[in-house]
Amino acid sequence: MADYEYLVEVNDLQMHFPVKTGFFKKTPLKAVDGVSFNIKPGETLGLVGESGCGKTTVGRTLLHLYEPTGGTFKFKGEEVTSKNIGRLRKEMQMVFQDPYSSLNPRMTVEDIIGEPLDVHHLYESKEDRREQVLHLMELVGLNAEHATRYAHEFSGGQRQRIGIARALAVHPSFIVCDEPVSALDVSIQAQVINMFEELQEKLGVTYLFIAHDLLVVHHISDRIAVMYLGRIVEIADADELNENPIHPYTLSLLSAVCVPDPIKAKANKRIILEGDVPSPLNMPSGCPFRTRCRYATEQCAQEAPSLTDRGNGHMVACWNK
């Protein structure tokens, strides 16, 4: 029995990028500003929010593609640092957003999928390597004859499958899925989402699933975290968040979701947020959402709310809801 309850434990993660704002002046751009969450083994946590809120930066910082500014990330109870990330890299992989730019155009499919096997020396002979590659291709729904082709010969959905096979090559237990279906046609999105679910059942992998489409996230996730301007404002079970959203930002996001039922769609009142998203270079004091919130009070300007439990693990960061 493992001596950890959570596979992934993130506490107060921060990622600030220095941006030149004058001749000798640099201002920190707070892309991720104090994010905390946990993921149990075999669970999928969906991370949603509008473009530019820091979702992708969270995923990349966890895998140390960016060196975090602050906070801690524990994997299987062990804190991940720049010293041990090389050893843990095999356990944690990423599926990138754009299947067109994340694959090397000069490599065949067999070499793309086999590259992680080469890096980590995970085969005994060339025959063993080829067998493993063909097994991975079969796992993600690609034919063996595709092995000698190049990435440009495939459709977007097939390219994303190649990327997923590459991520699975080292048998990871945690995969960061960075908007893996946003660049695909809607009909292909469903196939790729279903494949992610089948792979989780077969292999028991744990996902951090980043997206901005709440319908997609609700379908695949066990729990959902809503992010705004570098901070998490609400976390709850997927069904609970869908049926009982509390934070004003979550309410606005859910009101924009297209409902396939015309009666429900007619009854659904769209909540339109006023004002623009503040710049991460010049964040408002207190709660980052207060400049667009209809419930904002003086307290919101003075102090940022922390996540508090509203029952059954439904965490919300809001003073007035």
C-alpha positions as CSV (number, residue, x, y, z in Angstrom):
1,M,0.0,0.0,0.0
2,A,1.3,3.4,-1.0
3,D,2.2,5.8,1.9
4,Y,0.6,8.8,0.2
5,E,-3.1,9.7,-0.2
6,Y,-2.5,12.1,-3.1
7,L,-0.4,11.4,-6.2
8,V,0.0,15.1,-6.8
9,E,0.1,17.8,-4.0
10,V,0.5,21.4,-5.1
11,N,0.9,24.0,-2.4
12,D,1.0,27.8,-3.1
13,L,2.6,27.4,-6.5
14,Q,3.9,30.6,-8.0
15,M,5.3,31.4,-11.4
16,H,6.4,35.0,-12.1
17,F,8.1,36.1,-15.3
18,P,10.3,39.2,-15.2
19,V,9.0,41.7,-17.9
20,K,11.0,44.7,-18.9
21,T,8.9,47.8,-18.2
22,G,11.6,50.5,-18.5
23,F,15.3,51.1,-19.2
24,F,16.5,49.4,-16.0
25,K,13.2,48.3,-14.6
26,K,11.7,44.8,-14.5
27,T,8.2,44.0,-13.3
28,P,7.1,40.5,-12.3
29,L,4.2,39.2,-14.5
30,K,2.3,37.0,-12.0
31,A,1.1,34.2,-14.4
32,V,0.5,31.8,-11.5
33,D,0.1,33.4,-8.0
34,G,-0.5,31.0,-5.2
35,V,-2.2,27.9,-6.7
36,S,-3.0,24.9,-4.4
37,F,-4.7,21.6,-5.3
38,N,-4.3,17.8,-4.8
39,I,-5.1,14.9,-7.2
40,K,-5.6,11.3,-6.0
41,P,-4.2,8.4,-8.0
42,G,-6.4,7.5,-11.0
43,E,-8.4,10.8,-10.7
44,T,-8.8,13.5,-13.3
45,L,-8.8,17.1,-12.2
46,G,-10.1,19.5,-14.8
47,L,-8.5,23.0,-14.8
48,V,-10.7,25.7,-16.6
49,G,-10.6,29.4,-17.1
50,E,-10.4,32.0,-19.9
51,S,-7.3,32.4,-22.2
52,G,-4.4,34.0,-20.4
53,C,-5.5,33.0,-16.8
54,G,-2.3,30.8,-16.3
55,K,-3.7,27.3,-16.9
56,T,-1.0,26.1,-19.2
57,T,1.7,27.8,-17.0
58,V,0.5,25.7,-14.1
59,G,1.0,22.5,-16.1
60,R,4.4,23.5,-17.5
61,T,5.6,24.6,-14.1
62,L,4.6,21.3,-12.4
63,L,6.8,19.5,-14.9
64,H,9.6,22.0,-14.4
65,L,9.5,23.2,-18.1
66,Y,9.5,26.5,-16.2
67,E,11.4,26.8,-12.9
68,P,8.8,27.8,-10.3
69,T,9.2,31.1,-8.5
70,G,7.7,29.7,-5.2
71,G,5.6,27.1,-3.6
72,T,6.0,23.3,-3.5
73,F,4.9,20.4,-5.7
74,K,5.0,16.9,-4.2
75,F,4.7,13.8,-6.4
76,K,4.0,10.5,-4.6
77,G,4.9,12.2,-1.3
78,E,8.3,13.4,-2.6
79,E,9.0,17.1,-3.2
80,V,9.9,17.8,-6.9
81,T,12.9,20.0,-7.3
82,S,15.3,20.8,-10.2
83,K,17.7,18.2,-8.7
84,N,15.3,15.2,-8.8
85,I,13.1,16.1,-11.8
86,G,15.4,14.2,-14.2
87,R,14.7,11.0,-12.3
88,L,10.9,11.7,-12.0
89,R,10.5,12.9,-15.6
90,K,9.6,9.3,-16.6
91,E,6.7,9.3,-14.2
92,M,5.2,12.6,-15.4
93,Q,4.5,13.5,-19.0
94,M,2.7,16.1,-21.0
95,V,0.3,16.1,-24.0
96,F,0.7,19.5,-25.7
97,Q,-2.0,21.7,-27.1
98,D,-1.0,22.0,-30.7
99,P,-0.4,18.6,-32.6
100,Y,0.9,20.6,-35.5
101,S,3.9,22.2,-33.8
102,S,4.7,19.6,-31.0
103,L,5.9,16.9,-33.4
104,N,9.2,17.0,-35.2
105,P,8.5,17.1,-39.0
106,R,11.8,15.4,-39.8
107,M,11.1,12.3,-37.8
108,T,9.0,9.3,-38.7
109,V,6.1,8.3,-36.3
110,E,8.2,5.4,-35.1
111,D,11.1,7.7,-34.1
112,I,8.8,10.2,-32.5
113,I,7.1,7.6,-30.3
114,G,10.4,5.8,-29.8
115,E,12.4,8.8,-28.7
116,P,11.4,8.6,-25.0
117,L,12.4,4.9,-25.1
118,D,15.8,6.0,-26.4
119,V,16.3,8.7,-23.8
120,H,15.4,6.5,-20.8
121,H,17.0,3.2,-22.3
122,L,13.7,1.3,-22.0
123,Y,14.4,-1.5,-24.6
124,E,16.8,-4.4,-25.0
125,S,17.1,-4.6,-28.8
126,K,15.8,-2.9,-31.9
127,E,13.1,-5.5,-32.3
128,D,12.0,-4.9,-28.7
129,R,11.9,-1.1,-29.4
130,R,9.8,-1.6,-32.5
131,E,7.4,-4.0,-30.7
132,Q,6.9,-1.4,-28.0
133,V,6.2,1.4,-30.5
134,L,3.7,-0.7,-32.4
135,H,2.0,-1.7,-29.2
136,L,1.7,2.0,-28.3
137,M,0.3,2.9,-31.7
138,E,-2.3,0.2,-31.4
139,L,-3.2,1.5,-27.9
140,V,-4.1,4.9,-29.4
141,G,-5.8,3.6,-32.5
142,L,-3.0,4.0,-35.1
143,N,-2.2,1.3,-37.7
144,A,1.2,-0.4,-37.9
145,E,1.8,0.9,-41.5
146,H,1.7,4.5,-40.1
147,A,5.0,3.9,-38.4
148,T,7.2,4.9,-41.4
149,R,5.2,8.0,-42.2
150,Y,5.9,11.6,-41.2
151,A,3.7,13.9,-39.0
152,H,2.6,16.1,-42.0
153,E,0.9,13.1,-43.6
154,F,-1.7,12.9,-40.8
155,S,-4.8,14.8,-39.8
156,G,-5.0,16.8,-36.6
157,G,-6.7,14.0,-34.6
158,Q,-4.1,11.4,-35.7
159,R,-1.2,13.8,-34.8
160,Q,-2.7,14.2,-31.4
161,R,-2.8,10.4,-31.0
162,I,0.9,10.3,-31.9
163,G,1.6,12.8,-29.2
164,I,-0.4,10.8,-26.7
165,A,1.4,7.6,-27.7
166,R,4.7,9.4,-27.1
167,A,3.6,10.5,-23.7
168,L,2.6,7.0,-22.8
169,A,5.9,5.4,-24.0
170,V,7.6,5.7,-20.6
171,H,4.6,4.4,-18.6
172,P,3.9,7.6,-16.7
173,S,1.5,7.6,-13.7
174,F,0.7,11.4,-14.2
175,I,-0.1,13.2,-17.5
176,V,-0.7,16.9,-17.9
177,C,-3.1,17.3,-20.8
178,D,-2.7,20.9,-22.0
179,E,-5.9,21.7,-24.0
180,P,-5.3,18.5,-26.0
181,V,-8.6,18.8,-28.1
182,S,-8.9,22.6,-28.6
183,A,-7.1,22.5,-32.0
184,L,-9.3,19.6,-33.3
185,D,-12.6,19.5,-35.1
186,V,-15.6,18.9,-32.8
187,S,-16.3,15.4,-34.2
188,I,-12.7,14.4,-33.6
189,Q,-12.7,15.9,-30.1
190,A,-15.2,13.3,-28.8
191,Q,-13.0,10.5,-30.2
192,V,-9.9,11.8,-28.5
193,I,-11.7,12.5,-25.2
194,N,-13.1,8.9,-25.2
195,M,-9.7,7.6,-25.8
196,F,-8.3,9.4,-22.8
197,E,-11.0,7.8,-20.7
198,E,-10.3,4.3,-22.1
199,L,-6.5,4.8,-21.4
200,Q,-7.2,5.8,-17.9
201,E,-9.3,2.7,-17.3
202,K,-6.6,0.4,-18.9
203,L,-3.5,2.0,-17.4
204,G,-4.7,3.8,-14.3
205,V,-3.1,7.1,-15.2
206,T,-3.9,10.3,-13.4
207,Y,-4.7,13.4,-15.4
208,L,-4.5,17.2,-14.9
209,F,-6.8,18.1,-17.8
210,I,-6.5,21.7,-18.9
211,A,-9.2,23.2,-21.1
212,H,-11.5,26.2,-21.6
213,D,-14.5,24.2,-22.7
214,L,-16.6,23.4,-19.7
215,L,-18.7,20.7,-21.4
216,V,-15.5,18.8,-22.3
217,V,-14.0,19.2,-18.8
218,H,-17.3,18.2,-17.1
219,H,-17.4,15.0,-19.3
220,I,-13.9,13.8,-18.5
221,S,-13.2,15.2,-15.0
222,D,-13.9,13.8,-11.5
223,R,-13.3,17.3,-10.0
224,I,-13.0,20.7,-11.6
225,A,-10.8,23.7,-10.5
226,V,-11.8,27.2,-12.0
227,M,-8.9,29.6,-12.5
228,Y,-8.9,33.4,-12.9
229,L,-5.9,35.6,-13.3
230,G,-3.3,33.2,-11.8
231,R,-5.5,32.0,-8.9
232,I,-8.0,29.2,-8.3
233,V,-11.4,30.7,-7.3
234,E,-13.4,27.5,-7.0
235,I,-12.8,23.7,-6.8
236,A,-15.6,21.0,-6.5
237,D,-16.7,17.7,-7.8
238,A,-17.6,18.0,-11.5
239,D,-21.4,17.4,-11.0
240,E,-21.5,19.6,-7.9
241,L,-19.8,22.5,-9.7
242,N,-22.1,22.2,-12.7
243,E,-25.3,22.1,-10.6
244,N,-24.3,24.3,-7.7
245,P,-21.7,26.9,-8.8
246,I,-21.0,29.6,-6.1
247,H,-18.2,31.9,-7.3
248,P,-19.5,34.8,-9.6
249,Y,-16.9,34.0,-12.2
250,T,-17.9,30.3,-12.3
251,L,-21.6,31.4,-12.7
252,S,-20.6,33.5,-15.6
253,L,-18.6,30.8,-17.3
254,L,-21.4,28.2,-16.9
255,S,-24.0,30.7,-18.3
256,A,-22.0,30.8,-21.5
257,V,-22.1,27.0,-22.1
258,C,-24.3,26.0,-25.0
259,V,-27.0,23.7,-23.8
260,P,-28.4,21.2,-26.4
261,D,-31.9,21.4,-24.8
262,P,-33.8,24.4,-26.3
263,I,-36.1,24.8,-23.3
264,K,-33.2,24.9,-20.9
265,A,-31.2,27.1,-23.2
266,K,-34.1,29.6,-23.3
267,A,-34.4,29.6,-19.5
268,N,-30.6,30.0,-19.2
269,K,-29.8,33.7,-18.5
270,R,-26.4,34.8,-19.8
271,I,-24.3,36.6,-17.2
272,I,-22.1,39.0,-19.1
273,L,-19.1,40.3,-17.2
274,E,-18.4,44.0,-17.5
275,G,-14.9,45.5,-18.0
276,D,-11.7,44.0,-19.2
277,V,-9.5,41.4,-17.6
278,P,-6.8,43.3,-15.6
279,S,-3.2,42.9,-16.7
280,P,-1.2,40.4,-14.7
281,L,1.5,43.1,-14.7
282,N,-0.8,45.5,-12.8
283,M,-3.1,43.3,-10.6
284,P,-5.9,45.0,-8.6
285,S,-5.5,45.0,-4.9
286,G,-7.4,42.3,-2.9
287,C,-9.5,39.9,-4.9
288,P,-8.3,39.7,-8.6
289,F,-11.9,39.4,-9.8
290,R,-13.4,42.4,-8.0
291,T,-13.0,44.8,-10.9
292,R,-15.6,42.8,-12.9
293,C,-17.8,41.5,-10.0
294,R,-21.3,42.8,-9.3
295,Y,-21.0,41.7,-5.6
296,A,-17.7,43.5,-4.9
297,T,-17.4,45.4,-1.6
298,E,-14.7,47.4,0.2
299,Q,-13.5,44.2,1.9
300,C,-12.8,42.7,-1.6
301,A,-10.4,45.6,-2.4
302,Q,-8.5,45.3,0.8
303,E,-7.9,41.6,1.1
304,A,-7.8,38.6,-1.3
305,P,-10.1,35.8,-0.1
306,S,-8.6,32.3,0.4
307,L,-10.3,29.1,-0.6
308,T,-12.8,28.0,2.1
309,D,-14.8,24.7,2.3
310,R,-18.5,25.2,1.7
311,G,-19.3,21.5,2.4
312,N,-18.3,18.2,0.7
313,G,-15.0,19.6,-0.4
314,H,-16.6,22.4,-2.4
315,M,-13.9,25.2,-2.0
316,V,-14.6,28.8,-3.0
317,A,-12.5,32.0,-2.7
318,C,-15.2,34.7,-2.3
319,W,-16.1,37.1,0.6
320,N,-19.7,37.6,-0.5
321,K,-21.1,34.3,-1.9
